[in-house]
Amino acid sequence: MKIETEIAIVGAGPAGLAPAELLGAAQCEVTLLDEQPAAGGQIYRGLDTASVERLHALGPDYAAGRHLLDAPHRPSVEHIAGATVWEVTREGGSPIRSPAPPGG
């Protein structure tokens, strides 16, 4: 499957949801890709259905992430669940590579 998008975010856990929420609020066109059927990642899985008792037990930092689960529902964010990303390429087809870590 080939997807063309202005901004692609791989992973719908907290690290992917945070920029998707900000960019979506700014009405940027974002494609959010994740293997799981629902956004949240390991940390926020089930957060949207968590009981008050669970939220209290896990603390205020955990509950503060609840708003991030709104990101996939913003009109300018397309959330593609069940996605496995093998490669990301630039326009024209050249692969995008991560820079080598410092000293590596």
Backbone torsions as a table, in degrees:
resi	resn	phi	psi	omega
1	MET	NA	133.6	178.0
2	LYS	-111.4	129.4	179.3
3	ILE	-121.8	130.0	174.5
4	GLU	-108.5	127.1	-176.9
5	THR	-151.2	155.8	176.9
6	GLU	-71.6	-45.7	-178.7
7	ILE	-131.8	123.1	175.7
8	ALA	-112.3	133.1	176.1
9	ILE	-121.4	123.0	-179.7
10	VAL	-98.8	116.6	179.6
11	GLY	108.0	124.4	-179.4
12	ALA	-109.2	32.6	170.2
13	GLY	-87.4	-170.7	-177.9
14	PRO	-54.1	-39.9	-177.6
15	ALA	-70.3	-24.9	175.9
16	GLY	-91.8	-34.6	-179.1
17	LEU	-68.3	-35.6	-177.5
18	ALA	-60.9	-52.4	177.8
19	PRO	-69.1	-32.4	177.6
20	ALA	-62.8	-39.1	178.2
21	GLU	-65.1	-47.2	-179.6
22	LEU	-64.6	-46.5	-179.2
23	LEU	-68.9	-37.4	176.8
24	GLY	-64.4	-39.2	177.4
25	ALA	-64.2	-30.4	177.8
26	ALA	-86.3	5.3	178.4
27	GLN	62.6	30.5	171.8
28	CYS	-78.0	146.4	177.6
29	GLU	-78.4	116.8	-175.1
30	VAL	-126.9	138.4	170.0
31	THR	-113.1	121.2	-178.2
32	LEU	-108.1	116.0	-174.9
33	LEU	-112.2	135.3	178.9
34	ASP	-154.1	148.6	179.4
35	GLU	-73.1	-30.1	-174.5
36	GLN	-76.3	157.4	-179.3
37	PRO	-73.0	-19.4	180.0
38	ALA	-137.2	149.0	178.3
39	ALA	-69.6	156.7	176.0
40	GLY	135.7	-26.1	-179.3
41	GLY	66.2	-166.2	179.8
42	GLN	-67.2	-36.0	-173.7
43	ILE	-76.8	-46.7	-173.5
44	TYR	-103.9	18.3	177.1
45	ARG	-62.4	124.7	179.1
46	GLY	79.0	5.1	-178.3
47	LEU	-60.6	-36.9	-177.5
48	ASP	-67.5	-17.4	178.9
49	THR	-114.7	9.4	-177.8
50	ALA	-66.6	139.9	177.8
51	SER	-72.7	162.4	177.4
52	VAL	-59.5	-38.8	179.7
53	GLU	-62.1	-44.0	179.5
54	ARG	-64.2	-45.3	179.4
55	LEU	-60.1	-41.1	179.2
56	HIS	-65.2	-43.3	-178.7
57	ALA	-64.8	-35.3	-177.6
58	LEU	-85.9	-12.4	172.4
59	GLY	96.4	168.2	-174.5
60	PRO	-67.3	-30.6	179.2
61	ASP	-64.6	-39.4	178.9
62	TYR	-65.1	-49.5	-178.9
63	ALA	-63.9	-29.8	-179.1
64	ALA	-64.3	-21.5	179.6
65	GLY	-80.2	-5.8	-176.0
66	ARG	-56.2	-37.7	-178.6
67	HIS	-64.0	-23.6	180.0
68	LEU	-64.0	-26.2	-179.6
69	LEU	-71.3	-5.9	174.1
70	ASP	-77.2	-22.6	-174.5
71	ALA	-53.1	-48.6	-178.2
72	PRO	-64.6	-12.9	-177.9
73	HIS	-99.5	-0.9	177.3
74	ARG	-69.9	144.6	-177.3
75	PRO	-58.6	-31.5	-176.6
76	SER	-92.3	4.0	179.1
77	VAL	-111.5	123.1	174.0
78	GLU	-102.0	116.8	178.9
79	HIS	-98.2	119.7	178.0
80	ILE	-109.9	103.8	178.4
81	ALA	-84.5	156.2	179.8
82	GLY	74.7	20.6	-177.1
83	ALA	-95.9	135.5	171.3
84	THR	-114.6	122.9	-176.9
85	VAL	-100.3	121.1	178.8
86	TRP	-100.0	-33.4	-176.6
87	GLU	-158.3	146.5	173.7
88	VAL	-121.0	129.6	-178.5
89	THR	-122.6	155.6	174.2
90	ARG	-76.7	165.6	171.9
91	GLU	-56.9	129.8	-177.0
92	GLY	102.2	-12.0	171.4
93	GLY	101.5	-6.6	-178.6
94	SER	-78.3	133.5	-177.9
95	PRO	-62.7	147.5	173.6
96	ILE	-94.2	123.1	-178.6
97	ARG	-110.8	143.7	173.9
98	SER	-72.0	141.6	177.1
99	PRO	-67.3	152.8	177.3
100	ALA	-65.4	143.2	178.4
101	PRO	-64.5	153.3	178.8
102	PRO	-54.7	133.1	179.8
103	GLY	78.5	5.0	-175.6
104	GLY	-118.8	NA	NA
